[in-house]
Amino acid sequence: MKLKGSKKRKAEVVLANTIRTLLVISMIISIVTHNYLNFFTALLTLCLTFLPFIIAKKNHIKLPPSFQIIILLFIFASQYLGEMKNYYLKFWWWDLMLHTLSGLILGFLGFLLVYILNKEEKVNVYLSPFFMALFAFTFAVSVGALWEIFEFSMDNIFGLNMQKSGLVDTMWDLIVDSIGAIVAAFSGYLYEKNREEGIFKNLITKFLKMNSQLFKQNSKSRDI
């Protein structure tokens, strides 16, 4: 079991370093070709690849290697392939796919946040599986809406084209964000209600094992 975990950790490190190497090469090429927009995009993406590790370390949280790999691939697909390699223009479905995936990821994070609060003895509140799922859904959609506001602001202030087709792009992004959030929220509901088998349970179980110090058993009522 430890051997399997070490292989995943090694794969995570190799993937992260490969992505960072590509970004550094892109930055050098961008400077040579005087493409400063691509340079700053690559620099921002490079910083983002370190963000999950920094947040996890600062909050004393250990993320499963599989989850960190998903985050790294998402950053790479959205920033490097999407923005720098113009995949958003080459493939009409690229943006929709990434927004659906972001809804899933944010929905899972939202569920995880409220799950931690449910297990925290110092917080005098307990949410039922339904309200845990509802929180996960609204958390994901809210972050998606904030991102659309950011895109709108960047387009209007700096003359970029992040929204592509404007209102149509924004609405489809929010729709697929919501679809991804619903899937994640419903999976969380099934896990909390019935401990259903599946990918969601595997991620939760791995997270709990790696962060047992966050989940002290308590005597909170589960009748709400």
N, CA and C atoms as a LAMMPS dump frame, in Angstrom:
ITEM: TIMESTEP
0
ITEM: NUMBER OF ATOMS
672
ITEM: BOX BOUNDS ff ff ff
-5.0000000000000000e+02 5.0000000000000000e+02
-5.0000000000000000e+02 5.0000000000000000e+02
-5.0000000000000000e+02 5.0000000000000000e+02
ITEM: ATOMS id mol type element x y z
1 1 1 N 0.836 -1.206 0
2 1 2 C 0 0 0
3 1 3 C 0.872 1.259 0
4 2 1 N 1.931 1.217 0.813
5 2 2 C 2.847 2.353 0.87
6 2 3 C 3.574 2.515 -0.458
7 3 1 N 3.887 1.36 -1.094
8 3 2 C 4.567 1.391 -2.383
9 3 3 C 3.708 2.056 -3.437
10 4 1 N 2.402 1.727 -3.406
11 4 2 C 1.459 2.333 -4.35
12 4 3 C 1.363 3.834 -4.123
13 5 1 N 1.317 4.244 -2.848
14 5 2 C 1.246 5.663 -2.51
15 5 3 C 2.495 6.413 -2.942
16 6 1 N 3.656 5.773 -2.785
17 6 2 C 4.908 6.42 -3.182
18 6 3 C 4.995 6.58 -4.691
19 7 1 N 4.431 5.624 -5.435
20 7 2 C 4.416 5.725 -6.894
21 7 3 C 3.553 6.9 -7.338
22 8 1 N 2.398 7.07 -6.681
23 8 2 C 1.518 8.201 -7.01
24 8 3 C 2.195 9.525 -6.664
25 9 1 N 2.894 9.554 -5.533
26 9 2 C 3.589 10.768 -5.134
27 9 3 C 4.697 11.097 -6.133
28 10 1 N 5.393 10.057 -6.602
29 10 2 C 6.446 10.259 -7.589
30 10 3 C 5.868 10.772 -8.903
31 11 1 N 4.72 10.196 -9.305
32 11 2 C 4.052 10.642 -10.537
33 11 3 C 3.629 12.099 -10.423
34 12 1 N 3.165 12.487 -9.236
35 12 2 C 2.751 13.869 -8.989
36 12 3 C 3.926 14.828 -9.147
37 13 1 N 5.086 14.451 -8.577
38 13 2 C 6.283 15.292 -8.655
39 13 3 C 6.769 15.406 -10.098
40 14 1 N 6.784 14.27 -10.816
41 14 2 C 7.22 14.269 -12.215
42 14 3 C 6.31 15.145 -13.058
43 15 1 N 4.992 15.005 -12.856
44 15 2 C 4.024 15.806 -13.612
45 15 3 C 4.21 17.297 -13.329
46 16 1 N 4.334 17.645 -12.046
47 16 2 C 4.491 19.053 -11.659
48 16 3 C 5.75 19.651 -12.279
49 17 1 N 6.854 18.911 -12.217
50 17 2 C 8.112 19.418 -12.762
51 17 3 C 8.076 19.511 -14.284
52 18 1 N 7.382 18.578 -14.933
53 18 2 C 7.242 18.614 -16.393
54 18 3 C 6.461 19.857 -16.818
55 19 1 N 5.349 20.118 -16.13
56 19 2 C 4.533 21.29 -16.432
57 19 3 C 5.33 22.568 -16.206
58 20 1 N 6.056 22.638 -15.109
59 20 2 C 6.842 23.825 -14.799
60 20 3 C 7.964 24.041 -15.816
61 21 1 N 8.564 22.95 -16.271
62 21 2 C 9.613 23.064 -17.288
63 21 3 C 9.047 23.626 -18.584
64 22 1 N 7.885 23.129 -19
65 22 2 C 7.226 23.632 -20.206
66 22 3 C 6.91 25.128 -20.073
67 23 1 N 6.486 25.519 -18.894
68 23 2 C 6.136 26.92 -18.66
69 23 3 C 7.371 27.822 -18.707
70 24 1 N 8.463 27.35 -18.143
71 24 2 C 9.706 28.131 -18.168
72 24 3 C 10.195 28.285 -19.61
73 25 1 N 10.119 27.204 -20.386
74 25 2 C 10.507 27.259 -21.802
75 25 3 C 9.618 28.25 -22.551
76 26 1 N 8.311 28.208 -22.256
77 26 2 C 7.365 29.129 -22.893
78 26 3 C 7.679 30.583 -22.542
79 27 1 N 8.084 30.81 -21.293
80 27 2 C 8.437 32.169 -20.866
81 27 3 C 9.653 32.683 -21.633
82 28 1 N 10.641 31.81 -21.826
83 28 2 C 11.849 32.194 -22.561
84 28 3 C 11.508 32.52 -24.014
85 29 1 N 10.689 31.654 -24.636
86 29 2 C 10.275 31.873 -26.026
87 29 3 C 9.475 33.166 -26.145
88 30 1 N 8.615 33.42 -25.155
89 30 2 C 7.789 34.635 -25.173
90 30 3 C 8.634 35.9 -25.099
91 31 1 N 9.705 35.849 -24.31
92 31 2 C 10.596 37.006 -24.205
93 31 3 C 11.33 37.237 -25.538
94 32 1 N 11.801 36.135 -26.129
95 32 2 C 12.528 36.23 -27.405
96 32 3 C 11.631 36.776 -28.506
97 33 1 N 10.361 36.348 -28.505
98 33 2 C 9.425 36.775 -29.559
99 33 3 C 8.655 38.034 -29.175
100 34 1 N 8.97 38.595 -28.023
101 34 2 C 8.32 39.824 -27.533
102 34 3 C 6.818 39.644 -27.329
103 35 1 N 6.413 38.414 -27.008
104 35 2 C 4.998 38.145 -26.717
105 35 3 C 4.815 38.225 -25.199
106 36 1 N 4.666 39.442 -24.694
107 36 2 C 4.672 39.652 -23.248
108 36 3 C 3.379 39.178 -22.568
109 37 1 N 2.288 39.129 -23.328
110 37 2 C 1.041 38.607 -22.76
111 37 3 C 1.198 37.123 -22.434
112 38 1 N 1.801 36.371 -23.363
113 38 2 C 2.066 34.96 -23.112
114 38 3 C 3.056 34.773 -21.97
115 39 1 N 4.015 35.696 -21.875
116 39 2 C 5.01 35.61 -20.799
117 39 3 C 4.334 35.719 -19.432
118 40 1 N 3.473 36.71 -19.273
119 40 2 C 2.8 36.901 -17.984
120 40 3 C 1.789 35.778 -17.714
121 41 1 N 1.172 35.247 -18.774
122 41 2 C 0.268 34.106 -18.605
123 41 3 C 1.034 32.885 -18.104
124 42 1 N 2.205 32.65 -18.705
125 42 2 C 3.045 31.524 -18.281
126 42 3 C 3.545 31.716 -16.851
127 43 1 N 3.919 32.954 -16.521
128 43 2 C 4.403 33.257 -15.171
129 43 3 C 3.294 33.039 -14.141
130 44 1 N 2.089 33.498 -14.459
131 44 2 C 0.941 33.303 -13.564
132 44 3 C 0.65 31.825 -13.39
133 45 1 N 0.686 31.075 -14.491
134 45 2 C 0.421 29.639 -14.429
135 45 3 C 1.472 28.924 -13.596
136 46 1 N 2.725 29.332 -13.759
137 46 2 C 3.817 28.748 -12.972
138 46 3 C 3.581 28.957 -11.481
139 47 1 N 3.158 30.158 -11.108
140 47 2 C 2.849 30.449 -9.695
141 47 3 C 1.683 29.604 -9.203
142 48 1 N 0.683 29.41 -10.065
143 48 2 C -0.496 28.636 -9.676
144 48 3 C -0.164 27.175 -9.39
145 49 1 N 0.86 26.635 -10.059
146 49 2 C 1.216 25.235 -9.829
147 49 3 C 1.753 25.008 -8.422
148 50 1 N 2.253 26.073 -7.789
149 50 2 C 2.751 25.953 -6.418
150 50 3 C 1.654 26.231 -5.383
151 51 1 N 0.567 26.867 -5.815
152 51 2 C -0.464 27.317 -4.885
153 51 3 C -1.093 26.198 -4.055
154 52 1 N -1.518 25.06 -4.672
155 52 2 C -2.128 23.995 -3.852
156 52 3 C -1.21 23.499 -2.747
157 53 1 N 0.097 23.377 -3.06
158 53 2 C 1.058 22.896 -2.074
159 53 3 C 1.266 23.912 -0.945
160 54 1 N 1.294 25.204 -1.324
161 54 2 C 1.486 26.263 -0.326
162 54 3 C 0.297 26.328 0.634
163 55 1 N -0.923 26.287 0.066
164 55 2 C -2.136 26.345 0.888
165 55 3 C -2.214 25.147 1.825
166 56 1 N -1.912 23.971 1.278
167 56 2 C -1.98 22.742 2.08
168 56 3 C -0.961 22.781 3.219
169 57 1 N 0.245 23.243 2.918
170 57 2 C 1.295 23.284 3.933
171 57 3 C 0.987 24.323 5.002
172 58 1 N 0.495 25.479 4.575
173 58 2 C 0.196 26.557 5.513
174 58 3 C -0.902 26.16 6.488
175 59 1 N -1.869 25.392 6.011
176 59 2 C -2.996 24.978 6.856
177 59 3 C -2.822 23.585 7.436
178 60 1 N -1.622 23.03 7.293
179 60 2 C -1.302 21.701 7.835
180 60 3 C -2.264 20.637 7.306
181 61 1 N -2.553 20.742 6.006
182 61 2 C -3.444 19.78 5.356
183 61 3 C -2.645 18.981 4.337
184 62 1 N -2.888 17.685 4.315
185 62 2 C -2.238 16.827 3.326
186 62 3 C -3.254 16.451 2.251
187 63 1 N -2.92 16.766 0.996
188 63 2 C -3.808 16.449 -0.118
189 63 3 C -3.388 15.126 -0.745
190 64 1 N -4.346 14.246 -1.05
191 64 2 C -4.023 12.994 -1.748
192 64 3 C -3.333 13.293 -3.071
193 65 1 N -2.316 12.515 -3.443
194 65 2 C -1.601 12.753 -4.707
195 65 3 C -2.537 12.82 -5.915
196 66 1 N -3.553 11.977 -5.945
197 66 2 C -4.477 11.962 -7.081
198 66 3 C -5.201 13.301 -7.214
199 67 1 N -5.549 13.917 -6.076
200 67 2 C -6.253 15.191 -6.112
201 67 3 C -5.317 16.311 -6.562
202 68 1 N -4.082 16.267 -6.118
203 68 2 C -3.113 17.277 -6.538
204 68 3 C -2.819 17.157 -8.026
205 69 1 N -2.785 15.925 -8.537
206 69 2 C -2.566 15.71 -9.967
207 69 3 C -3.714 16.301 -10.773
208 70 1 N -4.945 16.11 -10.296
209 70 2 C -6.12 16.663 -10.978
210 70 3 C -6.026 18.19 -11.045
211 71 1 N -5.637 18.819 -9.926
212 71 2 C -5.516 20.282 -9.88
213 71 3 C -4.434 20.766 -10.843
214 72 1 N -3.287 20.079 -10.852
215 72 2 C -2.192 20.454 -11.745
216 72 3 C -2.602 20.342 -13.208
217 73 1 N -3.282 19.251 -13.553
218 73 2 C -3.738 19.047 -14.931
219 73 3 C -4.757 20.115 -15.329
220 74 1 N -5.613 20.494 -14.38
221 74 2 C -6.612 21.526 -14.66
222 74 3 C -5.931 22.868 -14.94
223 75 1 N -4.962 23.23 -14.117
224 75 2 C -4.223 24.483 -14.319
225 75 3 C -3.503 24.471 -15.662
226 76 1 N -2.873 23.345 -15.972
227 76 2 C -2.141 23.205 -17.233
228 76 3 C -3.088 23.311 -18.428
229 77 1 N -4.235 22.63 -18.341
230 77 2 C -5.184 22.62 -19.453
231 77 3 C -5.83 23.983 -19.666
232 78 1 N -6.116 24.685 -18.585
233 78 2 C -6.812 25.967 -18.705
234 78 3 C -5.88 27.105 -19.097
235 79 1 N -4.71 27.165 -18.497
236 79 2 C -3.806 28.29 -18.74
237 79 3 C -2.84 28.038 -19.901
238 80 1 N -2.115 26.925 -19.833
239 80 2 C -1.105 26.672 -20.868
240 80 3 C -1.756 26.288 -22.203
241 81 1 N -2.562 25.222 -22.176
242 81 2 C -3.188 24.768 -23.424
243 81 3 C -4.291 25.724 -23.878
244 82 1 N -5.117 26.169 -22.92
245 82 2 C -6.243 27.018 -23.272
246 82 3 C -5.848 28.401 -23.734
247 83 1 N -5.081 29.104 -22.9
248 83 2 C -4.732 30.494 -23.188
249 83 3 C -3.537 30.624 -24.138
250 84 1 N -2.467 29.862 -23.864
251 84 2 C -1.237 30.041 -24.623
252 84 3 C -1.239 29.29 -25.95
253 85 1 N -1.866 28.12 -25.971
254 85 2 C -1.92 27.31 -27.198
255 85 3 C -3.256 27.453 -27.935
256 86 1 N -4.086 28.38 -27.443
257 86 2 C -5.366 28.717 -28.111
258 86 3 C -6.326 27.537 -28.259
259 87 1 N -6.319 26.623 -27.283
260 87 2 C -7.258 25.498 -27.344
261 87 3 C -8.697 25.962 -27.208
262 88 1 N -8.898 27.119 -26.567
263 88 2 C -10.26 27.653 -26.44
264 88 3 C -10.848 27.997 -27.81
265 89 1 N -9.975 28.376 -28.748
266 89 2 C -10.429 28.713 -30.095
267 89 3 C -10.401 27.498 -31.02
268 90 1 N -9.438 26.607 -30.801
269 90 2 C -9.305 25.431 -31.661
270 90 3 C -10.407 24.403 -31.406
271 91 1 N -10.817 24.268 -30.17
272 91 2 C -11.816 23.27 -29.798
273 91 3 C -12.972 23.966 -29.079
274 92 1 N -14.142 23.969 -29.652
275 92 2 C -15.275 24.704 -29.088
276 92 3 C -15.686 24.177 -27.713
277 93 1 N -15.381 22.891 -27.467
278 93 2 C -15.822 22.255 -26.227
279 93 3 C -14.799 22.396 -25.092
280 94 1 N -13.618 22.943 -25.376
281 94 2 C -12.544 22.999 -24.365
282 94 3 C -12.966 23.79 -23.127
283 95 1 N -13.519 24.968 -23.347
284 95 2 C -13.931 25.826 -22.235
285 95 3 C -15.05 25.178 -21.426
286 96 1 N -16.007 24.552 -22.126
287 96 2 C -17.124 23.893 -21.437
288 96 3 C -16.631 22.724 -20.592
289 97 1 N -15.679 21.954 -21.137
290 97 2 C -15.132 20.818 -20.405
291 97 3 C -14.45 21.269 -19.116
292 98 1 N -13.648 22.343 -19.229
293 98 2 C -12.915 22.824 -18.066
294 98 3 C -13.84 23.414 -17.007
295 99 1 N -14.892 24.101 -17.444
296 99 2 C -15.838 24.659 -16.48
297 99 3 C -16.631 23.548 -15.774
298 100 1 N -16.938 22.491 -16.504
299 100 2 C -17.603 21.347 -15.873
300 100 3 C -16.693 20.723 -14.825
301 101 1 N -15.43 20.558 -15.188
302 101 2 C -14.452 19.989 -14.263
303 101 3 C -14.246 20.899 -13.053
304 102 1 N -14.228 22.221 -13.287
305 102 2 C -14.061 23.149 -12.167
306 102 3 C -15.254 23.068 -11.215
307 103 1 N -16.46 22.866 -11.774
308 103 2 C -17.642 22.683 -10.931
309 103 3 C -17.511 21.454 -10.051
310 104 1 N -16.965 20.367 -10.625
311 104 2 C -16.742 19.137 -9.857
312 104 3 C -15.724 19.36 -8.744
313 105 1 N -14.602 19.994 -9.096
314 105 2 C -13.536 20.22 -8.119
315 105 3 C -14.007 21.136 -6.99
316 106 1 N -14.653 22.241 -7.356
317 106 2 C -15.132 23.192 -6.347
318 106 3 C -16.249 22.599 -5.507
319 107 1 N -17.097 21.776 -6.131
320 107 2 C -18.152 21.1 -5.378
321 107 3 C -17.564 20.165 -4.339
322 108 1 N -16.524 19.44 -4.729
323 108 2 C -15.844 18.542 -3.799
324 108 3 C -15.198 19.326 -2.658
325 109 1 N -14.54 20.448 -3.001
326 109 2 C -13.91 21.276 -1.966
327 109 3 C -14.943 21.864 -1.012
328 110 1 N -16.084 22.306 -1.575
329 110 2 C -17.152 22.842 -0.737
330 110 3 C -17.684 21.802 0.223
331 111 1 N -17.875 20.586 -0.278
332 111 2 C -18.35 19.5 0.581
333 111 3 C -17.321 19.186 1.664
334 112 1 N -16.046 19.22 1.269
335 112 2 C -14.976 18.927 2.222
336 112 3 C -14.924 19.976 3.334
337 113 1 N -15.131 21.238 2.98
338 113 2 C -15.131 22.32 3.974
339 113 3 C -16.214 22.118 5.027
340 114 1 N -17.433 21.843 4.568
341 114 2 C -18.533 21.678 5.508
342 114 3 C -18.413 20.354 6.265
343 115 1 N -17.767 19.38 5.655
344 115 2 C -17.524 18.098 6.328
345 115 3 C -16.597 18.311 7.519
346 116 1 N -15.553 19.141 7.312
347 116 2 C -14.624 19.454 8.4
348 116 3 C -15.349 20.192 9.528
349 117 1 N -16.216 21.141 9.163
350 117 2 C -16.978 21.888 10.171
351 117 3 C -17.908 20.962 10.949
352 118 1 N -18.508 20.004 10.265
353 118 2 C -19.398 19.05 10.928
354 118 3 C -18.66 18.219 11.969
355 119 1 N -17.383 17.953 11.708
356 119 2 C -16.596 17.121 12.609
357 119 3 C -15.885 17.924 13.699
358 120 1 N -15.909 19.247 13.564
359 120 2 C -15.2 20.105 14.521
360 120 3 C -16.033 20.313 15.778
361 121 1 N -15.492 19.909 16.911
362 121 2 C -16.216 20.006 18.187
363 121 3 C -16.455 21.451 18.61
364 122 1 N -15.545 22.364 18.231
365 122 2 C -15.673 23.756 18.662
366 122 3 C -16.797 24.483 17.939
367 123 1 N -17.237 23.958 16.797
368 123 2 C -18.31 24.594 16.029
369 123 3 C -19.635 23.944 16.413
370 124 1 N -20.486 24.72 17.056
371 124 2 C -21.745 24.184 17.571
372 124 3 C -22.828 24.149 16.485
373 125 1 N -22.59 23.35 15.463
374 125 2 C -23.555 23.233 14.382
375 125 3 C -23.354 21.888 13.694
376 126 1 N -24.454 21.334 13.23
377 126 2 C -24.35 20.109 12.44
378 126 3 C -25.321 20.21 11.276
379 127 1 N -24.832 19.954 10.072
380 127 2 C -25.67 19.997 8.883
381 127 3 C -26.003 18.587 8.421
382 128 1 N -27.222 18.399 8.004
383 128 2 C -27.655 17.109 7.471
384 128 3 C -26.996 16.885 6.112
385 129 1 N -26.988 15.652 5.604
386 129 2 C -26.398 15.379 4.28
387 129 3 C -26.96 16.27 3.185
388 130 1 N -28.279 16.567 3.236
389 130 2 C -28.889 17.407 2.209
390 130 3 C -28.292 18.818 2.219
391 131 1 N -28.164 19.414 3.409
392 131 2 C -27.63 20.771 3.496
393 131 3 C -26.128 20.812 3.247
394 132 1 N -25.423 19.708 3.517
395 132 2 C -24.016 19.627 3.146
396 132 3 C -23.88 19.677 1.624
397 133 1 N -24.746 18.931 0.942
398 133 2 C -24.741 18.913 -0.52
399 133 3 C -25.146 20.281 -1.074
400 134 1 N -26.131 20.913 -0.437
401 134 2 C -26.585 22.232 -0.876
402 134 3 C -25.468 23.26 -0.742
403 135 1 N -24.732 23.197 0.367
404 135 2 C -23.615 24.113 0.564
405 135 3 C -22.548 23.888 -0.511
406 136 1 N -22.231 22.617 -0.784
407 136 2 C -21.22 22.293 -1.79
408 136 3 C -21.62 22.858 -3.149
409 137 1 N -22.902 22.711 -3.502
410 137 2 C -23.395 23.212 -4.783
411 137 3 C -23.3 24.741 -4.857
412 138 1 N -23.813 25.425 -3.837
413 138 2 C -23.809 26.895 -3.853
414 138 3 C -22.391 27.448 -3.788
415 139 1 N -21.495 26.768 -3.078
416 139 2 C -20.094 27.193 -3.004
417 139 3 C -19.46 27.161 -4.393
418 140 1 N -19.657 26.06 -5.109
419 140 2 C -19.065 25.906 -6.438
420 140 3 C -19.623 26.923 -7.423
421 141 1 N -20.952 27.109 -7.411
422 141 2 C -21.584 28.044 -8.345
423 141 3 C -21.176 29.481 -8.022
424 142 1 N -21.05 29.808 -6.735
425 142 2 C -20.652 31.159 -6.329
426 142 3 C -19.248 31.492 -6.818
427 143 1 N -18.326 30.549 -6.662
428 143 2 C -16.957 30.772 -7.141
429 143 3 C -16.954 30.909 -8.663
430 144 1 N -17.783 30.092 -9.346
431 144 2 C -17.898 30.188 -10.796
432 144 3 C -18.411 31.551 -11.228
433 145 1 N -19.389 32.079 -10.493
434 145 2 C -19.935 33.407 -10.807
435 145 3 C -18.887 34.497 -10.577
436 146 1 N -18.105 34.371 -9.518
437 146 2 C -17.041 35.341 -9.245
438 146 3 C -15.987 35.326 -10.36
439 147 1 N -15.729 34.128 -10.893
440 147 2 C -14.775 34.027 -11.987
441 147 3 C -15.29 34.744 -13.236
442 148 1 N -16.592 34.628 -13.498
443 148 2 C -17.18 35.308 -14.656
444 148 3 C -17.113 36.827 -14.48
445 149 1 N -17.277 37.298 -13.255
446 149 2 C -17.126 38.736 -12.974
447 149 3 C -15.685 39.169 -13.237
448 150 1 N -14.744 38.306 -12.849
449 150 2 C -13.321 38.592 -13.092
450 150 3 C -13.042 38.681 -14.595
451 151 1 N -13.566 37.728 -15.371
452 151 2 C -13.369 37.749 -16.828
453 151 3 C -13.952 39.028 -17.437
454 152 1 N -15.149 39.387 -17.008
455 152 2 C -15.802 40.6 -17.505
456 152 3 C -14.964 41.836 -17.193
457 153 1 N -14.431 41.887 -15.981
458 153 2 C -13.615 43.037 -15.563
459 153 3 C -12.331 43.128 -16.367
460 154 1 N -11.669 41.985 -16.576
461 154 2 C -10.413 41.973 -17.327
462 154 3 C -10.638 42.396 -18.774
463 155 1 N -11.746 41.938 -19.359
464 155 2 C -12.058 42.309 -20.747
465 155 3 C -12.3 43.806 -20.881
466 156 1 N -12.995 44.381 -19.921
467 156 2 C -13.349 45.793 -20.005
468 156 3 C -12.219 46.725 -19.582
469 157 1 N -11.405 46.301 -18.652
470 157 2 C -10.321 47.162 -18.167
471 157 3 C -9.091 47.076 -19.065
472 158 1 N -8.73 45.837 -19.464
473 158 2 C -7.487 45.645 -20.22
474 158 3 C -7.72 45.281 -21.686
475 159 1 N -8.974 45.235 -22.105
476 159 2 C -9.258 44.953 -23.512
477 159 3 C -8.952 43.537 -23.931
478 160 1 N -9.042 42.588 -23.003
479 160 2 C -8.802 41.18 -23.33
480 160 3 C -10.064 40.556 -23.921
481 161 1 N -9.982 39.258 -24.198
482 161 2 C -11.133 38.559 -24.766
483 161 3 C -11.386 37.258 -24.006
484 162 1 N -11.446 37.358 -22.699
485 162 2 C -11.625 36.173 -21.879
486 162 3 C -13.027 35.603 -21.984
487 163 1 N -14.014 36.452 -22.26
488 163 2 C -15.397 35.996 -22.349
489 163 3 C -15.764 35.483 -23.735
490 164 1 N -14.834 35.59 -24.66
491 164 2 C -15.041 35.104 -26.025
492 164 3 C -16.307 35.683 -26.642
493 165 1 N -17.445 34.948 -26.579
494 165 2 C -18.689 35.422 -27.212
495 165 3 C -19.585 36.193 -26.251
496 166 1 N -19.001 36.725 -25.17
497 166 2 C -19.766 37.584 -24.267
498 166 3 C -20.796 36.86 -23.432
499 167 1 N -22.033 37.33 -23.491
500 167 2 C -23.098 36.801 -22.647
501 167 3 C -23.334 35.313 -22.872
502 168 1 N -23.289 34.879 -24.128
503 168 2 C -23.509 33.465 -24.45
504 168 3 C -22.456 32.6 -23.767
505 169 1 N -21.186 33.035 -23.859
506 169 2 C -20.091 32.299 -23.223
507 169 3 C -20.279 32.247 -21.707
508 170 1 N -20.645 33.377 -21.131
509 170 2 C -20.844 33.462 -19.684
510 170 3 C -21.949 32.518 -19.211
511 171 1 N -23.073 32.515 -19.926
512 171 2 C -24.201 31.692 -19.511
513 171 3 C -23.89 30.2 -19.632
514 172 1 N -23.233 29.812 -20.728
515 172 2 C -22.868 28.397 -20.866
516 172 3 C -21.846 27.985 -19.81
517 173 1 N -20.925 28.88 -19.482
518 173 2 C -19.956 28.583 -18.425
519 173 3 C -20.661 28.336 -17.098
520 174 1 N -21.63 29.192 -16.771
521 174 2 C -22.362 29.041 -15.509
522 174 3 C -23.224 27.778 -15.514
523 175 1 N -23.779 27.442 -16.677
524 175 2 C -24.618 26.243 -16.779
525 175 3 C -23.789 24.982 -16.521
526 176 1 N -22.638 24.871 -17.2
527 176 2 C -21.821 23.665 -17.015
528 176 3 C -21.133 23.67 -15.65
529 177 1 N -20.835 24.866 -15.112
530 177 2 C -20.357 24.951 -13.722
531 177 3 C -21.379 24.304 -12.791
532 178 1 N -22.643 24.638 -13.016
533 178 2 C -23.733 24.127 -12.175
534 178 3 C -23.894 22.617 -12.333
535 179 1 N -23.722 22.12 -13.568
536 179 2 C -23.831 20.677 -13.801
537 179 3 C -22.739 19.931 -13.038
538 180 1 N -21.512 20.424 -13.141
539 180 2 C -20.42 19.809 -12.401
540 180 3 C -20.639 19.875 -10.901
541 181 1 N -21.147 21.025 -10.43
542 181 2 C -21.414 21.203 -8.999
543 181 3 C -22.503 20.251 -8.513
544 182 1 N -23.541 20.047 -9.341
545 182 2 C -24.634 19.133 -8.973
546 182 3 C -24.112 17.709 -8.832
547 183 1 N -23.274 17.284 -9.777
548 183 2 C -22.71 15.928 -9.724
549 183 3 C -21.889 15.739 -8.449
550 184 1 N -21.04 16.723 -8.139
551 184 2 C -20.208 16.636 -6.936
552 184 3 C -21.066 16.662 -5.67
553 185 1 N -22.058 17.547 -5.629
554 185 2 C -22.926 17.668 -4.453
555 185 3 C -23.739 16.398 -4.23
556 186 1 N -24.269 15.837 -5.314
557 186 2 C -25.073 14.617 -5.2
558 186 3 C -24.207 13.439 -4.769
559 187 1 N -22.973 13.373 -5.293
560 187 2 C -22.048 12.313 -4.879
561 187 3 C -21.723 12.441 -3.4
562 188 1 N -21.536 13.697 -2.944
563 188 2 C -21.28 13.925 -1.522
564 188 3 C -22.464 13.532 -0.665
565 189 1 N -23.667 13.831 -1.161
566 189 2 C -24.887 13.467 -0.432
567 189 3 C -24.975 11.955 -0.266
568 190 1 N -24.735 11.212 -1.36
569 190 2 C -24.799 9.75 -1.297
570 190 3 C -23.739 9.198 -0.347
571 191 1 N -22.57 9.817 -0.362
572 191 2 C -21.51 9.356 0.534
573 191 3 C -21.9 9.55 1.993
574 192 1 N -22.369 10.747 2.323
575 192 2 C -22.706 11.064 3.715
576 192 3 C -23.952 10.306 4.181
577 193 1 N -24.882 10.08 3.258
578 193 2 C -26.14 9.425 3.612
579 193 3 C -25.981 7.91 3.73
580 194 1 N -25.33 7.327 2.73
581 194 2 C -25.277 5.863 2.66
582 194 3 C -23.877 5.285 2.573
583 195 1 N -22.861 6.18 2.575
584 195 2 C -21.476 5.745 2.389
585 195 3 C -21.334 4.934 1.1
586 196 1 N -21.921 5.485 0.014
587 196 2 C -21.902 4.813 -1.28
588 196 3 C -20.466 4.668 -1.792
589 197 1 N -20.193 3.527 -2.462
590 197 2 C -18.887 3.303 -3.063
591 197 3 C -18.72 4.194 -4.293
592 198 1 N -17.493 4.545 -4.614
593 198 2 C -17.245 5.337 -5.808
594 198 3 C -16.019 6.218 -5.647
595 199 1 N -15.76 7.022 -6.684
596 199 2 C -14.581 7.895 -6.684
597 199 3 C -14.64 8.881 -5.53
598 200 1 N -15.841 9.425 -5.261
599 200 2 C -15.997 10.422 -4.206
600 200 3 C -15.597 9.821 -2.857
601 201 1 N -16.072 8.599 -2.589
602 201 2 C -15.742 7.945 -1.324
603 201 3 C -14.24 7.688 -1.218
604 202 1 N -13.621 7.3 -2.333
605 202 2 C -12.183 7.037 -2.322
606 202 3 C -11.393 8.292 -1.978
607 203 1 N -11.785 9.433 -2.573
608 203 2 C -11.093 10.694 -2.297
609 203 3 C -11.29 11.121 -0.848
610 204 1 N -12.538 11.027 -0.369
611 204 2 C -12.833 11.395 1.017
612 204 3 C -12.06 10.507 1.98
613 205 1 N -12.073 9.191 1.727
614 205 2 C -11.401 8.238 2.612
615 205 3 C -9.91 8.507 2.687
616 206 1 N -9.292 8.774 1.526
617 206 2 C -7.855 9.066 1.503
618 206 3 C -7.558 10.356 2.248
619 207 1 N -8.407 11.366 2.039
620 207 2 C -8.206 12.649 2.718
621 207 3 C -8.317 12.472 4.231
622 208 1 N -9.317 11.7 4.683
623 208 2 C -9.507 11.488 6.117
624 208 3 C -8.324 10.765 6.747
625 209 1 N -7.811 9.764 6.046
626 209 2 C -6.679 9.001 6.573
627 209 3 C -5.435 9.872 6.677
628 210 1 N -5.249 10.754 5.696
629 210 2 C -4.055 11.598 5.687
630 210 3 C -4.171 12.787 6.636
631 211 1 N -5.409 13.108 7.062
632 211 2 C -5.63 14.272 7.927
633 211 3 C -6.498 13.902 9.128
634 212 1 N -6.156 12.786 9.759
635 212 2 C -6.949 12.298 10.887
636 212 3 C -7.009 13.29 12.04
637 213 1 N -5.989 14.164 12.141
638 213 2 C -5.961 15.144 13.231
639 213 3 C -7.073 16.188 13.102
640 214 1 N -7.646 16.334 11.892
641 214 2 C -8.706 17.321 11.682
642 214 3 C -10.083 16.796 12.062
643 215 1 N -10.181 15.509 12.252
644 215 2 C -11.502 14.903 12.411
645 215 3 C -11.612 14.128 13.725
646 216 1 N -11.585 14.852 14.81
647 216 2 C -11.777 14.246 16.111
648 216 3 C -13.226 13.814 16.244
649 217 1 N -13.412 12.63 16.722
650 217 2 C -14.77 12.144 16.911
651 217 3 C -15.504 12.983 17.95
652 218 1 N -16.745 13.262 17.7
653 218 2 C -17.507 14.068 18.639
654 218 3 C -18.891 13.474 18.801
655 219 1 N -19.633 14.055 19.706
656 219 2 C -20.963 13.513 20.055
657 219 3 C -22.077 14.36 19.481
658 220 1 N -21.846 15.059 18.407
659 220 2 C -22.9 15.898 17.82
660 220 3 C -24.064 15.045 17.364
661 221 1 N -25.24 15.581 17.537
662 221 2 C -26.44 14.878 17.076
663 221 3 C -26.474 14.842 15.568
664 222 1 N -26.97 13.752 14.971
665 222 2 C -27.076 13.596 13.541
666 222 3 C -28.561 13.547 13.141
667 223 1 N -29.406 14.229 13.914
668 223 2 C -30.849 14.196 13.648
669 223 3 C -31.344 15.38 12.859
670 224 1 N -30.477 16.393 12.633
671 224 2 C -30.936 17.618 11.955
672 224 3 C -31.156 17.338 10.479
